[in-house]
Amino acid sequence: MEREDVLIAMCDADRGWSRMGKAQTEMEEELSDLCALTCSDFSAFGKIDRSEHCIRWTYVHGNRNDRYKRIMQRPGKGLAGLAIRLGRPVIIEEDTPEYAQLRKDDPLMLAELLTSAVAIPVQIGGEAGGVLLLGNREKHNLFPAEMERITNAVERISLILNQDKG
């Protein structure tokens, strides 16, 4: 490789790192703001890892421990998997039918001691590429205004991740 080719490759790598750093910062800010706007204790984005057929939690805010790093949920399982499979938001609250079983089947809700949560699929590259999950550790029912804020955040997250992909 000639010196010029090496320099071009290094510049391209630097642009990739700065773009990745920017996306991470934007995602962390989005999750933090979303918790504040919706009075949520916890927010996370899980990306679908197509090679391992699982959801990996890549960005979190409000976590009490690092167990999320080891959680690999299969698409279709738990709250996040159900939202991806159905292609729409899924809400678990204490008055939800089969609440105890749904909560027990979700490793992230158990790890973070969440009593209620909402999961919404996120489009990346025109397909469901991930899921946003917000939760509370105390009884909390979502209001329509909060759901609207969450939906708006999903659109912003999709834009951030689609820019990062390109």
C-alpha positions as CSV (number, residue, x, y, z in Angstrom):
1,M,0.0,0.0,0.0
2,E,1.3,3.4,-0.9
3,R,1.6,6.2,1.6
4,E,-1.3,8.1,0.0
5,D,-3.6,5.1,0.2
6,V,-2.7,4.6,3.9
7,L,-3.5,8.3,4.7
8,I,-6.9,8.0,2.8
9,A,-7.7,4.8,4.8
10,M,-6.8,6.5,8.1
11,C,-9.0,9.5,7.2
12,D,-11.9,7.2,6.3
13,A,-11.4,5.4,9.6
14,D,-11.4,8.7,11.5
15,R,-14.7,9.7,9.9
16,G,-16.2,6.4,10.8
17,W,-15.1,6.8,14.5
18,S,-16.4,10.3,14.7
19,R,-19.7,9.4,13.2
20,M,-20.0,6.4,15.6
21,G,-19.1,8.7,18.5
22,K,-21.7,11.2,17.4
23,A,-24.4,8.6,17.1
24,Q,-23.6,7.2,20.6
25,T,-23.8,10.7,22.1
26,E,-27.1,11.4,20.3
27,M,-28.6,8.1,21.4
28,E,-27.5,8.7,25.0
29,E,-29.0,12.2,25.0
30,E,-32.2,10.9,23.4
31,L,-32.7,8.1,26.0
32,S,-32.0,10.5,28.8
33,D,-34.4,13.1,27.5
34,L,-37.0,10.5,26.9
35,C,-36.9,9.3,30.5
36,A,-37.3,12.9,31.7
37,L,-40.2,13.6,29.3
38,T,-42.1,10.5,30.2
39,C,-41.2,10.2,33.9
40,S,-39.6,6.8,33.1
41,D,-36.9,5.2,35.2
42,F,-35.2,3.3,32.4
43,S,-34.8,3.5,28.7
44,A,-32.9,1.3,26.3
45,F,-32.4,0.6,22.6
46,G,-31.9,-3.0,21.5
47,K,-30.4,-3.7,18.1
48,I,-31.3,-6.9,16.2
49,D,-28.2,-8.9,15.6
50,R,-29.1,-10.8,12.5
51,S,-26.0,-13.1,12.6
52,E,-26.9,-14.4,16.0
53,H,-30.7,-14.1,15.7
54,C,-31.0,-12.0,18.9
55,I,-31.6,-8.6,20.3
56,R,-28.6,-7.0,22.0
57,W,-29.1,-3.9,24.3
58,T,-26.6,-1.4,22.9
59,Y,-27.7,1.9,24.5
60,V,-29.2,2.3,28.0
61,H,-30.1,5.0,30.4
62,G,-31.2,4.6,34.1
63,N,-29.8,1.1,34.5
64,R,-29.2,-0.2,38.0
65,N,-26.6,-2.8,36.9
66,D,-24.8,-4.1,33.9
67,R,-26.8,-7.3,33.4
68,Y,-28.3,-5.8,30.2
69,K,-24.9,-6.3,28.5
70,R,-25.3,-10.1,28.8
71,I,-28.9,-10.3,27.8
72,M,-29.5,-11.7,24.3
73,Q,-33.2,-11.9,23.6
74,R,-34.5,-13.9,20.8
75,P,-36.8,-11.9,18.4
76,G,-40.4,-12.9,19.3
77,K,-39.6,-13.5,23.0
78,G,-40.2,-11.0,25.8
79,L,-41.7,-7.6,25.5
80,A,-39.1,-6.3,23.0
81,G,-39.4,-9.4,20.8
82,L,-43.2,-9.2,20.8
83,A,-43.1,-5.6,19.7
84,I,-40.8,-6.5,16.8
85,R,-42.9,-9.6,15.8
86,L,-46.1,-7.6,15.9
87,G,-44.6,-4.5,14.3
88,R,-46.3,-2.2,16.8
89,P,-45.9,-0.9,20.4
90,V,-46.5,-3.3,23.2
91,I,-47.3,-2.1,26.8
92,I,-47.1,-4.1,30.0
93,E,-48.7,-2.5,33.1
94,E,-50.0,-4.1,36.3
95,D,-53.5,-4.2,35.0
96,T,-52.4,-6.0,31.7
97,P,-53.9,-9.5,31.4
98,E,-51.3,-12.1,32.1
99,Y,-49.1,-9.4,33.6
100,A,-47.0,-11.7,35.9
101,Q,-46.2,-14.1,33.1
102,L,-45.3,-11.4,30.6
103,R,-43.0,-9.7,33.1
104,K,-41.4,-13.0,34.1
105,D,-40.7,-13.8,30.4
106,D,-38.8,-10.6,29.9
107,P,-35.1,-10.8,31.2
108,L,-34.6,-7.0,30.9
109,M,-37.6,-6.2,33.0
110,L,-36.5,-8.7,35.7
111,A,-32.9,-7.5,35.6
112,E,-33.9,-3.8,36.0
113,L,-36.8,-4.5,38.4
114,L,-39.3,-2.8,36.1
115,T,-43.0,-3.1,36.9
116,S,-44.3,-1.5,33.7
117,A,-42.8,-1.0,30.3
118,V,-43.5,-0.2,26.7
119,A,-41.5,-1.5,23.7
120,I,-41.7,0.0,20.2
121,P,-40.0,-1.4,17.0
122,V,-37.5,1.0,15.4
123,Q,-37.0,1.0,11.6
124,I,-33.4,0.9,10.4
125,G,-32.8,0.8,6.7
126,G,-36.5,0.3,5.9
127,E,-37.0,-2.8,8.2
128,A,-37.3,-3.5,11.9
129,G,-33.7,-3.2,13.0
130,G,-34.2,-2.6,16.7
131,V,-36.5,-1.8,19.6
132,L,-36.9,1.0,22.1
133,L,-37.9,0.0,25.6
134,L,-39.0,2.4,28.4
135,G,-39.8,1.2,31.9
136,N,-40.7,2.2,35.4
137,R,-39.8,0.6,38.7
138,E,-43.0,1.8,40.4
139,K,-46.6,1.7,39.3
140,H,-47.0,4.0,36.3
141,N,-49.6,3.9,33.5
142,L,-48.7,5.6,30.2
143,F,-50.7,8.7,29.3
144,P,-51.5,9.4,25.6
145,A,-49.2,12.5,25.7
146,E,-46.3,10.3,26.9
147,M,-47.0,7.8,24.1
148,E,-46.9,10.6,21.5
149,R,-43.5,11.7,22.9
150,I,-42.2,8.1,22.7
151,T,-43.4,7.8,19.1
152,N,-41.7,11.0,18.2
153,A,-38.5,9.8,19.9
154,V,-38.6,6.5,17.9
155,E,-38.7,8.6,14.7
156,R,-35.6,10.6,15.9
157,I,-33.8,7.4,16.9
158,S,-34.5,5.9,13.5
159,L,-33.0,9.0,11.9
160,I,-29.9,8.8,14.1
161,L,-29.3,5.2,13.4
162,N,-30.0,5.5,9.7
163,Q,-27.4,8.3,9.4
164,D,-24.9,6.2,11.3
165,K,-25.6,3.2,9.0
166,G,-24.8,5.3,5.9
